[in-house]
Every structure is written in structure tokens, then in C-alpha cells.
Amino acid sequence: MEHNPHNIGTKDYFYRSFYKNNVTGLISDKIYDLMEDDLTVNRGYLKRHRNRNKAVVREETLFNEISVVPHEEVLPSYWRDLMKVKPLSAKTTFDDFVDGLRESMLKFIYENWDSNKFHFMLHSSGWDSRTMSAVMRVAYENLGAEAFGDFVFVCWGDEVPVFKKIMERKGWKKVNYITLPHHDDAFYSYFFDFKKLYKYLNGTSSYPLNEIYWALDILRGDERIPDDDDKIEMWFSSHANRVFSEVIWQKENIIQEYSDKNFYDISSNYYSAMPCKVVIPIINYYTMKHIMESDFKPKKGIKQRISRKLNPELRGLPRVRIPTGQVIPKKYQLKMMKDYNNSWYAQNLKPEATPYMLIRHNNWWLHWSAAALIDYAISKGINVE
């Protein structure tokens, strides 16, 4: 990877998109902060959106004047160091691999944990969350409650019953975990507020929800976490699926390929939308290096086996599979269509877009989010052509 000319992300472990206004030269992780004066719609962008991993389109945005800054210029410098790691260079056993995984994550936590920050940790019923919170439990016990500082684990939806049992068996106090209502009227009212889409989607998206932003907002509204963005860090186990499918047991160093593919995914865009710092502990240098170097006989269910070894007290607790494709309630379908049909985008570019009424990835949401972003720009007095 090339030198970081913008000095972005060199002192942290952020994994997020950055945007550049090609006219002014300004850079931000919030695309809406760069929308100035006159904007012209890149009419071919949405047609090519499905192929964003390809170099020819991955740096495009909805506007000709704004581009995505290439990952080589903004990812923290440790990604360049990972390019030097020799894969499968350390023979090991499964037990030693798990021990090394835990120790590498602990090293990262000890070096980066700030007890003055409020730590907002997303947790599901899944293996990745269990692995993260198992390591967090060790860190908590080693550091002590005072040095660990204020924190809360958060879960919502169908995974809540198992999540609560995980928290209880791991010895966390009730004050240290919170559950949120999900797919109720307040949930849909939040996500189908057309005037706020620009903020939590941070651009165009093939998926209509940014639930990590929603969770942050809900807890702030209940005054359960600080209002000051600089006082909050969000930690969660994102990217574990990708690391354990795309990086482990590879014979070649594929960090460049991994970054090419995953940096331009909408999840990176969602992390950019967040007003607070986002930390994904599995993709720190120490843990990624350990995973890449470790050579042991692969077996199916590696993440489940890791979690079980780290959490023997959780044996018997199932992982809850998240249902997808929920039908949007009728009144929000009607609101969605009214907002879209009244938008500049619908009236000038795509009046015939086919609506989609399920919470699932679909091209309809690209048009819907594009319409909201343009309407926001126009509301700020920006001329869009």
C-alpha cells in the first residue's frame, strides 16, 4: 500500500470510507459535508453500483464532483505492515491458536482502551460476539472495574433472550447490558424519516437500515450514554466472517485483495456515518498477523469452536439465526412511496423505479437513498443538475 498522503487513520483503527470533493480538495468521512455549490448527478453510477469492488467504479459516488478516497490513502498504516506477513509460517495446534487469538486481542485492548471513554459494545447471540465479550471479560478482570471504566453491551431483536443468558453466565451486572425493542412502530418511524436518511446512510445504499446508528440514537434519547461524540467508542465484532473466510489458511498474502473488496462495501460507509469512533477489534495488526501466520489443520465450524473454547460456561446456548426480509408495514410503504415520488430524483431521473417492500438488499433502496441525499442537498441551497 502507498504512503498515506492525507494522514487519515494513522493513529487509530478506524475502518471507514472517506470522500473527497474534487473541486475544493476537502476530505471528510461524511459525504454530505462535502456537498457544496453546484453538483451534477453521475447518471451511470447506480447502474454500476453492484460492481463497486471493481477499480473502475469503486471510487465513484452519486455526484461527479465527489469521489471515494482509495483505501491505500486512508487505511491505518498497519495494513501496509500486514502486507509483509508470511502466511502459514507458524505451525500450531487449535488450542494454541485460540490462546494466541485471545492474547493478541488483549494486547490490542490494553494498548487502545481509554477508561475515560464510554464503551458502547454491540453484542448478538453469535459466535463472534461471544469471542469478543470473552476477551473483554478477561480484560475487565485484569484491569479492574475502575480502570475499565463505563461500558454497556447492547442487543436487540430475536437474539435478546440468548444474549441475556450470555451476559448472566459471563458474570456481567445488569447495569452493564441493555436490550432494545425492534421492528416496532418507533423503529420504522426512525428509518422511514426521509429527511434523515442522508445522515445515517451517508450516501447511497442497497440496504435501508443502519442499525448501529439507530442504537446509538435510541440510547442517547434515553440518556443512557453520553451526548458528546468524543466521549464514546463503539466496539463490535464486525468483519469476523470475512476474516475467517477470506484471510485464514490462505497460502498467499491477500491483504491487498481483502482491502480492495471490503473497504468499498456499504458497511464501511455505515461506519463512516457514525458520529463516534468505531473500533472493530478483530482487524487489529496483532490479531490479523496471528490469524495469517497460523498453520493448523482446518475444520468446519472454526468460529463456533473458538467461541466454545473461550466460553465453556456458555455451552448449550444456541446461536439465533436472524430472520431477514421483513415486510415493511403498510403505512410506511405508503409514506416511502410518497416521499420518493415527491423527490427531485424521481421527478427528474427515475420516475419508474420499482419499489421493494422488504427489509433486504435491493436496487430499489439505491434509488430511494439517492433521492433522499439529493433532496437534502437541495434543502441546503445546493444546485443539482
Secondary structure by P-SEA (a helix, b strand, c coil): ccccccccccccccbbbbbbcccccccccccccccccbbbbcccccccccccccccccccccccccccccccccccaaaaaaaacccccccccaaaaaaaaaaaaaaaaaacccccbbbbbbbcccaaaaaaaaaaaaaaaaaccccccbbbbbbbccaaaaaaaaaaaaccccccbbbbbcccaaaaaaaacccccccccccccccccaaaaaaaaaaaaacccccccccbbbbcccaaaaaacccccccccaaaaaaacccccaaaaaaaacccccccccccaaaaaaaaacccccccaaaaaaaaaaccccccbbbbbbbccccccaaaaaaaaaaaaacccccccccbbbbbccccccaaaaaaaaaaaaaaaaaaccccc
